[in-house]
Amino acid sequence: MNGDVRKIRLLMELRKQGVSDTGVLSAMERVPRELFVPEAFQDQAYENIALPIGAGQTISQPQIVAEMTAALELAPRQKVLEVGTGSGYQAAVLSHLCRRLYTIERHRTLAEEAEQRFAELRLGNIVVQVGDGGEGWPVQAPFDRIIVTAQAEMLPETLLSQLREDGVMILPIVEKGRGQKVVRLRRTAAGVERETLMDARFVPLLNGLPSQAESN
């Protein structure tokens, strides 16, 4: 089965699973997921599953990518921050839906590989930085939207401070007694509104840059 057929089958599955945002589905159709998947897993590139990408990280399940992207409620002129570039797949999808995307990755190797993929796909509105995602990107703040693709233990106040009023942040977080959930935070003049969206299973959001042992 060739890639186009498998991609169409995946998109049909996502629709059946309740993903109805046509803009998000169109963006995912434009991004070749096989480019972001290690060679050993090419035959699973369009399965609705997460896959390992190295450095202890994964490329997220397409359904989670679709649902988190839709939950951001993106508009074409918005500036977005992504914490956790990983393979770059989520960033590539987002890039078709916003004006400019700033993405931060702890692991230099992953960041450089993602940059190469963005160049190959001619995605010129993505800026990549190697750094501590928990610190955000202060010089580019405020952001209209922030998406965190690693699980936090508590609300990341530093990132929230970089979110524009009326802005939206999506992130996985541990809720007491309920396990890991994806939540949507909306910053208003009165404070922060919080909404629990779905179950999640992400690697932890870690502080600082990786050690040599962690990188191997």
Backbone hydrogen bonds, N-H to C=O, Kabsch-Sander energy under -0.5 kcal/mol:
donor,donor_aa,acceptor,acceptor_aa,energy
6,R,2,N,-2.2
7,K,3,G,-2.6
8,I,4,D,-2.3
9,R,5,V,-2.3
10,L,6,R,-2.2
11,L,7,K,-2.6
12,M,8,I,-2.2
13,E,9,R,-2.0
14,L,10,L,-2.5
15,R,11,L,-2.0
16,K,12,M,-2.1
17,Q,13,E,-1.8
18,G,15,R,-1.6
19,V,14,L,-2.5
20,S,18,G,-0.8
22,T,20,S,-0.8
25,L,21,D,-2.3
26,S,22,T,-2.3
27,A,23,G,-2.1
28,M,24,V,-2.4
29,E,25,L,-1.8
30,R,26,S,-1.3
31,V,27,A,-0.6
31,V,28,M,-0.6
33,R,31,V,-1.2
35,L,32,P,-1.9
36,F,33,R,-1.7
37,V,34,E,-0.8
41,F,38,P,-2.2
42,Q,39,E,-1.5
44,Q,41,F,-2.1
45,A,42,Q,-1.5
47,E,44,Q,-2.0
49,I,47,E,-2.0
51,L,59,I,-1.8
53,I,57,Q,-2.3
54,G,57,Q,-0.8
57,Q,54,G,-2.0
59,I,51,L,-3.1
60,S,58,T,-0.6
64,I,61,Q,-0.7
65,V,61,Q,-2.1
66,A,62,P,-2.8
67,E,63,Q,-2.6
68,M,64,I,-2.8
69,T,65,V,-2.2
70,A,66,A,-2.4
71,A,67,E,-2.0
72,L,68,M,-0.9
72,L,69,T,-0.8
73,E,70,A,-1.4
78,Q,75,A,-1.8
80,V,100,R,-2.6
81,L,145,R,-2.3
82,E,102,Y,-3.1
83,V,147,I,-2.7
84,G,82,E,-0.7
84,G,104,I,-2.8
85,T,104,I,-1.1
88,G,85,T,-2.0
92,A,88,G,-2.4
93,V,89,Y,-2.1
94,L,90,Q,-2.5
95,S,91,A,-2.4
96,H,92,A,-0.6
96,H,93,V,-1.1
97,L,94,L,-2.4
98,C,94,L,-0.8
99,R,78,Q,-2.0
100,R,78,Q,-1.5
101,L,125,N,-2.9
102,Y,80,V,-3.0
103,T,101,L,-0.5
103,T,127,V,-2.9
104,I,82,E,-2.3
105,E,129,Q,-2.3
108,R,106,R,-0.7
111,A,107,H,-2.4
112,E,108,R,-2.8
113,E,109,T,-2.3
114,A,110,L,-2.5
115,E,111,A,-2.3
116,Q,112,E,-1.9
117,R,113,E,-1.8
118,F,114,A,-2.5
119,A,115,E,-2.3
120,E,116,Q,-2.3
121,L,117,R,-2.0
122,R,119,A,-1.0
123,L,118,F,-2.7
124,G,122,R,-1.2
126,I,123,L,-0.9
127,V,101,L,-2.8
129,Q,103,T,-2.2
131,G,105,E,-1.6
131,G,129,Q,-0.6
133,G,131,G,-0.8
135,E,132,D,-1.8
136,G,133,G,-1.6
140,Q,137,W,-2.0
141,A,137,W,-0.8
141,A,138,P,-0.9
143,F,162,Q,-2.8
144,D,79,K,-2.0
145,R,79,K,-1.5
146,I,168,V,-2.1
147,I,81,L,-2.7
148,V,170,I,-2.6
149,T,83,V,-2.6
151,Q,203,V,-2.8
152,A,172,P,-2.5
157,E,155,L,-1.2
160,L,156,P,-2.4
161,S,157,E,-2.2
162,Q,159,L,-1.4
163,L,160,L,-1.6
164,R,143,F,-3.1
166,D,187,R,-3.5
167,G,164,R,-2.6
168,V,144,D,-1.6
169,M,185,L,-2.8
170,I,146,I,-2.4
171,L,183,V,-1.9
173,I,181,K,-3.1
174,V,152,A,-1.7
175,E,173,I,-0.6
175,E,179,G,-2.9
178,R,175,E,-2.5
179,G,175,E,-1.3
181,K,173,I,-2.8
182,V,198,M,-3.1
183,V,171,L,-3.0
183,V,181,K,-0.5
184,R,195,E,-3.1
185,L,169,M,-3.2
185,L,183,V,-0.5
186,R,193,E,-2.6
187,R,167,G,-2.1
187,R,185,L,-0.5
188,T,186,R,-0.5
188,T,191,G,-3.8
191,G,188,T,-0.9
193,E,186,R,-2.9
195,E,184,R,-2.0
197,L,182,V,-3.2
198,M,182,V,-1.2
200,A,180,Q,-1.7
205,L,151,Q,-3.0
206,L,204,P,-0.7
215,S,211,S,-1.8
216,N,212,Q,-1.0
